[in-house]
């Protein structure tokens, strides 16, 4: 599964944090329904349509959680030096009744 996901079209967009622009150490890719967009740190992303692997993961997670999901943000960290600090995604477009602080990672 990791091999399949590592082939996703990851990018390193320029983002803004506290008024400064930079390219983060992590790469990211957003998959999801075609009628949404995701904005973070001054950057707006349109999702790539769900692929077979992510559709399967999405279905399994939905069955276990009882929630339906319309997008996923994948982060790829190439080394132990690339990381992100603890934070909560409090974007108005996110359902605040859902705990979106959970991070899922592959071993």
MDTraj code that builds the backbone (N, CA, C; nanometers):
import mdtraj as md
import numpy as np

residues = "UNK UNK UNK UNK UNK UNK UNK UNK UNK UNK UNK UNK UNK UNK UNK UNK UNK UNK UNK UNK UNK UNK UNK UNK UNK UNK UNK UNK UNK UNK UNK UNK UNK UNK UNK UNK UNK UNK UNK UNK UNK UNK UNK UNK UNK UNK UNK UNK UNK UNK UNK UNK UNK UNK UNK UNK UNK UNK UNK UNK UNK UNK UNK UNK UNK UNK UNK UNK UNK UNK UNK UNK UNK UNK UNK UNK UNK UNK UNK UNK UNK UNK UNK UNK UNK UNK UNK UNK UNK UNK UNK UNK UNK UNK UNK UNK UNK UNK UNK UNK UNK UNK UNK UNK UNK UNK UNK".split()
xyz = np.array([
    [0.0821, -0.1180, 0.0000],
    [0.0000, 0.0000, 0.0000],
    [0.0874, 0.1257, 0.0000],
    [0.1963, 0.1227, 0.0785],
    [0.2860, 0.2388, 0.0817],
    [0.3416, 0.2674, -0.0574],
    [0.3781, 0.1624, -0.1307],
    [0.4313, 0.1801, -0.2662],
    [0.3281, 0.2476, -0.3551],
    [0.2030, 0.2033, -0.3470],
    [0.0972, 0.2642, -0.4280],
    [0.0769, 0.4104, -0.3902],
    [0.0717, 0.4396, -0.2611],
    [0.0492, 0.5774, -0.2169],
    [0.1690, 0.6679, -0.2458],
    [0.2880, 0.6125, -0.2474],
    [0.4066, 0.6953, -0.2749],
    [0.4085, 0.7451, -0.4187],
    [0.3234, 0.6873, -0.5042],
    [0.3163, 0.7307, -0.6443],
    [0.2129, 0.8420, -0.6659],
    [0.1507, 0.8877, -0.5591],
    [0.0542, 0.9970, -0.5700],
    [0.1268, 1.1237, -0.6167],
    [0.0558, 1.2159, -0.6830],
    [0.1198, 1.3375, -0.7351],
    [0.1472, 1.4418, -0.6259],
    [0.2449, 1.4124, -0.5414],
    [0.2797, 1.5029, -0.4319],
    [0.3439, 1.6313, -0.4849],
    [0.3164, 1.7435, -0.4148],
    [0.3728, 1.8741, -0.4497],
    [0.4228, 1.9422, -0.3229],
    [0.5048, 2.0446, -0.3418],
    [0.5497, 2.1294, -0.2322],
    [0.5084, 2.2732, -0.2637],
    [0.3829, 2.3081, -0.2375],
    [0.3389, 2.4441, -0.2706],
    [0.4001, 2.5470, -0.1763],
    [0.4048, 2.6702, -0.2203],
    [0.4481, 2.7794, -0.1339],
    [0.3305, 2.8156, -0.0441],
    [0.3552, 2.8186, 0.0870],
    [0.2505, 2.8518, 0.1827],
    [0.2920, 2.9731, 0.2658],
    [0.1949, 3.0330, 0.3349],
    [0.2220, 3.1482, 0.4208],
    [0.1880, 3.1129, 0.5641],
    [0.2814, 3.1413, 0.6529],
    [0.2610, 3.1223, 0.7957],
    [0.3121, 3.2469, 0.8656],
    [0.2253, 3.3104, 0.9428],
    [0.2592, 3.4331, 1.0142],
    [0.3178, 3.5390, 0.9205],
    [0.2595, 3.5498, 0.8015],
    [0.3000, 3.6521, 0.7059],
    [0.4237, 3.6202, 0.6236],
    [0.4875, 3.5074, 0.6463],
    [0.6071, 3.4701, 0.5704],
    [0.5743, 3.3560, 0.4754],
    [0.6280, 3.3634, 0.3541],
    [0.6079, 3.2584, 0.2540],
    [0.7263, 3.1629, 0.2544],
    [0.6973, 3.0355, 0.2457],
    [0.8039, 2.9368, 0.2350],
    [0.7495, 2.8068, 0.1776],
    [0.8409, 2.7204, 0.1382],
    [0.8069, 2.5882, 0.0873],
    [0.8324, 2.4887, 0.2007],
    [0.7287, 2.4206, 0.2500],
    [0.7480, 2.3289, 0.3626],
    [0.8352, 2.2092, 0.3252],
    [0.8913, 2.1445, 0.4251],
    [0.9750, 2.0267, 0.4008],
    [0.8922, 1.9076, 0.3558],
    [0.7668, 1.9047, 0.3933],
    [0.6812, 1.7927, 0.3533],
    [0.6193, 1.8177, 0.2162],
    [0.5870, 1.7096, 0.1484],
    [0.5121, 1.7168, 0.0233],
    [0.3689, 1.6771, 0.0564],
    [0.2742, 1.7279, -0.0204],
    [0.1350, 1.6947, 0.0075],
    [0.0572, 1.6693, -0.1209],
    [-0.0561, 1.6027, -0.1045],
    [-0.1460, 1.5731, -0.2154],
    [-0.2861, 1.5616, -0.1569],
    [-0.3835, 1.6180, -0.2255],
    [-0.5212, 1.6128, -0.1784],
    [-0.6056, 1.5350, -0.2779],
    [-0.6784, 1.4367, -0.2256],
    [-0.7740, 1.3603, -0.3042],
    [-0.9124, 1.3889, -0.2479],
    [-1.0133, 1.3840, -0.3345],
    [-1.1466, 1.4038, -0.2820],
    [-1.2521, 1.4189, -0.3884],
    [-1.3713, 1.4573, -0.3410],
    [-1.4845, 1.4823, -0.4294],
    [-1.4543, 1.6060, -0.5137],
    [-1.5063, 1.6087, -0.6359],
    [-1.4701, 1.7161, -0.7288],
    [-1.5352, 1.8502, -0.6971],
    [-1.6322, 1.8538, -0.6077],
    [-1.7026, 1.9787, -0.5803],
    [-1.6482, 2.0548, -0.4596],
    [-1.5261, 2.0227, -0.4151],
    [-1.4702, 2.0906, -0.2984],
    [-1.3335, 2.1491, -0.3312],
    [-1.2870, 2.2363, -0.2445],
    [-1.1491, 2.2849, -0.2486],
    [-1.1046, 2.3008, -0.1041],
    [-0.9753, 2.2949, -0.0826],
    [-0.9204, 2.3034, 0.0526],
    [-0.8180, 2.4138, 0.0569],
    [-0.8352, 2.5054, 0.1500],
    [-0.7430, 2.6181, 0.1641],
    [-0.6705, 2.6071, 0.2975],
    [-0.5403, 2.6257, 0.2937],
    [-0.4610, 2.6265, 0.4155],
    [-0.3394, 2.7133, 0.3942],
    [-0.3030, 2.7880, 0.4951],
    [-0.1819, 2.8716, 0.4945],
    [-0.1691, 2.9541, 0.3672],
    [-0.2775, 3.0165, 0.3229],
    [-0.2747, 3.1024, 0.2053],
    [-0.2654, 3.0284, 0.0733],
    [-0.2871, 2.8998, 0.0755],
    [-0.2766, 2.8181, -0.0459],
    [-0.4079, 2.7429, -0.0652],
    [-0.4589, 2.7399, -0.1870],
    [-0.5846, 2.6709, -0.2165],
    [-0.5564, 2.5519, -0.3073],
    [-0.6118, 2.4372, -0.2732],
    [-0.5920, 2.3141, -0.3502],
    [-0.7259, 2.2592, -0.3980],
    [-0.7277, 2.2133, -0.5210],
    [-0.8396, 2.1354, -0.5723],
    [-0.7982, 1.9890, -0.5646],
    [-0.8878, 1.9013, -0.5213],
    [-0.8475, 1.7616, -0.5041],
    [-0.8345, 1.6854, -0.6355],
    [-0.7472, 1.5856, -0.6320],
    [-0.7364, 1.4867, -0.7386],
    [-0.8506, 1.3887, -0.7136],
    [-0.9193, 1.3387, -0.8171],
    [-1.0274, 1.2417, -0.7927],
    [-0.9760, 1.1165, -0.7211],
    [-1.0605, 1.0586, -0.6374],
    [-1.0251, 0.9379, -0.5620],
    [-0.9707, 0.8293, -0.6558],
    [-0.8618, 0.7656, -0.6165],
    [-0.8127, 0.6504, -0.6926],
    [-0.8592, 0.5224, -0.6228],
    [-0.8309, 0.4080, -0.6802],
    [-0.8799, 0.2802, -0.6264],
    [-0.8288, 0.2550, -0.4845],
    [-0.7004, 0.2780, -0.4610],
    [-0.6420, 0.2528, -0.3291],
    [-0.7062, 0.3402, -0.2225],
    [-0.7161, 0.4701, -0.2506],
    [-0.7734, 0.5603, -0.1511],
    [-0.9234, 0.5404, -0.1348],
    [-0.9923, 0.5005, -0.2400],
    [-1.1350, 0.4698, -0.2278],
    [-1.1568, 0.3524, -0.1319],
    [-1.0705, 0.2526, -0.1391],
    [-1.0785, 0.1376, -0.0500],
    [-1.0518, 0.1797, 0.0945],
    [-0.9469, 0.2585, 0.1157],
    [-0.9153, 0.3071, 0.2505],
    [-1.0311, 0.3914, 0.3032],
    [-1.0823, 0.4805, 0.2202],
    [-1.1940, 0.5677, 0.2571],
    [-1.3138, 0.4832, 0.3012],
    [-1.3485, 0.3837, 0.2240],
    [-1.4616, 0.2964, 0.2558],
    [-1.4404, 0.2248, 0.3890],
    [-1.3214, 0.1707, 0.4104],
    [-1.2907, 0.0999, 0.5352],
    [-1.3002, 0.1940, 0.6554],
    [-1.2450, 0.3151, 0.6421],
    [-1.2478, 0.4129, 0.7523],
    [-1.3911, 0.4575, 0.7797],
    [-1.4698, 0.4796, 0.6753],
    [-1.6092, 0.5203, 0.6930],
    [-1.6891, 0.4134, 0.7672],
    [-1.6636, 0.2876, 0.7347],
    [-1.7333, 0.1780, 0.8031],
    [-1.6973, 0.1747, 0.9516],
    [-1.5706, 0.1987, 0.9825],
    [-1.5252, 0.1921, 1.1225],
    [-1.5678, 0.3143, 1.2031],
    [-1.5717, 0.4327, 1.1404],
    [-1.6004, 0.5553, 1.2147],
    [-1.7465, 0.5966, 1.2114],
    [-1.8198, 0.5528, 1.1090],
    [-1.9584, 0.5959, 1.0943],
    [-1.9727, 0.7329, 1.0311],
    [-1.8628, 0.7919, 0.9863],
    [-1.8637, 0.9220, 0.9188],
    [-1.8375, 0.9028, 0.7706],
    [-1.8846, 0.9970, 0.6888],
    [-1.8515, 0.9985, 0.5466],
    [-1.7504, 1.1103, 0.5246],
    [-1.6513, 1.0846, 0.4410],
    [-1.5440, 1.1809, 0.4153],
    [-1.5466, 1.2240, 0.2700],
    [-1.5149, 1.3536, 0.2459],
    [-1.5159, 1.4027, 0.1083],
    [-1.3765, 1.4397, 0.0584],
    [-1.2757, 1.4341, 0.1452],
    [-1.1384, 1.4560, 0.0989],
    [-1.0391, 1.4023, 0.2009],
    [-0.9165, 1.3875, 0.1535],
    [-0.8071, 1.3476, 0.2417],
    [-0.6830, 1.4271, 0.2004],
    [-0.6097, 1.4718, 0.2982],
    [-0.4824, 1.5402, 0.2753],
    [-0.3723, 1.4417, 0.3104],
    [-0.2941, 1.4038, 0.2104],
    [-0.1810, 1.3136, 0.2318],
    [-0.0548, 1.3974, 0.2458],
    [0.0232, 1.3708, 0.3479],
    [0.1524, 1.4366, 0.3662],
    [0.2620, 1.3323, 0.3530],
    [0.3684, 1.3682, 0.2827],
    [0.4821, 1.2787, 0.2630],
    [0.6065, 1.3453, 0.3198],
    [0.6643, 1.2810, 0.4194],
    [0.7845, 1.3318, 0.4852],
    [0.9010, 1.2443, 0.4407],
    [0.9957, 1.3042, 0.3686],
    [1.1048, 1.2244, 0.3119],
    [1.2103, 1.1849, 0.4138],
    [1.2170, 1.2558, 0.5253],
    [1.3194, 1.2237, 0.6243],
    [1.2670, 1.2552, 0.7638],
    [1.3424, 1.2160, 0.8629],
    [1.3074, 1.2482, 1.0010],
    [1.3205, 1.3956, 1.0316],
    [1.3845, 1.4720, 0.9445],
    [1.3996, 1.6159, 0.9641],
    [1.2743, 1.6928, 0.9227],
    [1.1969, 1.6350, 0.8327],
    [1.0749, 1.6996, 0.7844],
    [0.9622, 1.6673, 0.8816],
    [0.9025, 1.7707, 0.9390],
    [0.7949, 1.7483, 1.0350],
    [0.7059, 1.8716, 1.0425],
    [0.5962, 1.8560, 1.1137],
    [0.5040, 1.9661, 1.1354],
    [0.4703, 1.9669, 1.2834],
    [0.4596, 2.0841, 1.3412],
    [0.4271, 2.0949, 1.4828],
    [0.2812, 2.0599, 1.5098],
    [0.2517, 2.0356, 1.6350],
    [0.1142, 2.0062, 1.6752],
    [0.0242, 2.1244, 1.6400],
    [-0.0917, 2.0952, 1.5860],
    [-0.1853, 2.2001, 1.5484],
    [-0.3240, 2.1403, 1.5296],
    [-0.4230, 2.2259, 1.5174],
    [-0.5592, 2.1828, 1.4891],
    [-0.6045, 2.2556, 1.3642],
    [-0.6522, 2.1794, 1.2669],
    [-0.7038, 2.2391, 1.1443],
    [-0.8425, 2.2952, 1.1726],
    [-0.8498, 2.4263, 1.1962],
    [-0.9774, 2.4878, 1.2320],
    [-1.0349, 2.5707, 1.1172],
    [-1.0166, 2.5228, 0.9966],
    [-1.0691, 2.5909, 0.8784],
    [-1.2213, 2.5930, 0.8856],
    [-1.2853, 2.7037, 0.8482],
    [-1.4320, 2.7102, 0.8500],
    [-1.4977, 2.6027, 0.7636],
    [-1.4279, 2.5574, 0.6602],
    [-1.4854, 2.4571, 0.5698],
    [-1.4862, 2.3168, 0.6298],
    [-1.4155, 2.2955, 0.7406],
    [-1.4120, 2.1635, 0.8037],
    [-1.5241, 2.1510, 0.9060],
    [-1.5812, 2.0338, 0.9165],
    [-1.6869, 2.0057, 1.0129],
    [-1.6254, 2.0069, 1.1525],
    [-1.6552, 2.1090, 1.2306],
    [-1.5936, 2.1237, 1.3620],
    [-1.6492, 2.0261, 1.4660],
    [-1.7585, 1.9558, 1.4321],
    [-1.8127, 1.8574, 1.5256],
    [-1.7329, 1.7267, 1.5208],
    [-1.6431, 1.7159, 1.4239],
    [-1.5602, 1.5968, 1.4080],
    [-1.4202, 1.6289, 1.4577],
    [-1.3608, 1.5390, 1.5325],
    [-1.2233, 1.5585, 1.5787],
    [-1.1306, 1.5372, 1.4608],
    [-1.0824, 1.6480, 1.4006],
    [-0.9959, 1.6368, 1.2838],
    [-0.8491, 1.6468, 1.3209],
    [-0.8169, 1.6230, 1.4478],
    [-0.6773, 1.6294, 1.4894],
    [-0.6076, 1.4945, 1.4770],
    [-0.6815, 1.3907, 1.4404],
    [-0.6221, 1.2581, 1.4300],
    [-0.5307, 1.2486, 1.3087],
    [-0.4170, 1.1934, 1.3273],
    [-0.3229, 1.1706, 1.2183],
    [-0.3127, 1.0214, 1.1937],
    [-0.3279, 0.9829, 1.0699],
    [-0.3133, 0.8431, 1.0319],
    [-0.1807, 0.8311, 0.9594],
    [-0.1030, 0.7335, 0.9940],
    [0.0236, 0.7155, 0.9230],
    [0.0471, 0.5690, 0.8958],
    [0.1209, 0.5449, 0.7904],
    [0.1599, 0.4086, 0.7564],
    [0.2958, 0.3806, 0.8185],
    [0.3168, 0.2583, 0.8632],
    [0.4470, 0.2248, 0.9253],
    [0.5595, 0.2329, 0.8248],
])
top = md.Topology()
chain = top.add_chain()
for i, resn in enumerate(residues, 1):
    res = top.add_residue(resn, chain, resSeq=i)
    for name in ("N", "CA", "C"):
        top.add_atom(name, md.element.get_by_symbol(name[0]), res)
traj = md.Trajectory(xyz[None], top)
